[in-house]
Amino acid sequence: MAGIEKDLMDAQEALANGDFEGAVSRYTKVLKADPKCAEAYFGKAEASVGVPKMTPEDVMELYKKAAELDSKNPLYLSSYGAYLTEIGRFNDAEAAYNKAAEVDPDNARYYWSEFGVEYLQRAPVVMEKFLDDKTKEMIQKKGLKYLLKAAGLEEADAKRLLSSP
């Protein structure tokens, strides 16, 4: 086991130093020795984002595998959600953030606010070709829904608060 732990540390160090290909290679070595190492799948996913030959599908599979093996780790889920948002897979991202909120209810508001903010910023860029007023409004409504949820407010309460003098 000591060999795997050292390989994991070497992989994390490579990732921290921006050596993405080296990190992917080291995480792959760990996974050959221990195919059930969630930490290695997660690290490999994080490093793979910086490796051009890795496809979004490859990266998604790595995040999914990490979350599957350690389903109670909200970091794996929220990082997967952030990646999905970045590549424009918004429904999947929403599901990942909601799952992170479910497994870590004490910090749920942070996952919801992160999704709300990231969605509001990223969706108009991804949906640029279809960005009419109706689509803009749909994006704003969904983002706002998550920001209100993060603040612990219902839509009706927010309307009442905003309309009162």
Secondary structure as GFF3:
##gff-version 3
##sequence-region A 1 165
A	DSSP	alpha_helix	2	16	.	.	.	ID=ss1
A	DSSP	alpha_helix	20	33	.	.	.	ID=ss2
A	DSSP	alpha_helix	38	48	.	.	.	ID=ss3
A	DSSP	alpha_helix	56	69	.	.	.	ID=ss4
A	DSSP	alpha_helix	74	86	.	.	.	ID=ss5
A	DSSP	alpha_helix	90	103	.	.	.	ID=ss6
A	DSSP	three_ten_helix	105	107	.	.	.	ID=ss7
A	DSSP	alpha_helix	108	126	.	.	.	ID=ss8
A	DSSP	three_ten_helix	128	130	.	.	.	ID=ss9
A	DSSP	alpha_helix	133	151	.	.	.	ID=ss10
A	DSSP	alpha_helix	155	163	.	.	.	ID=ss11
###
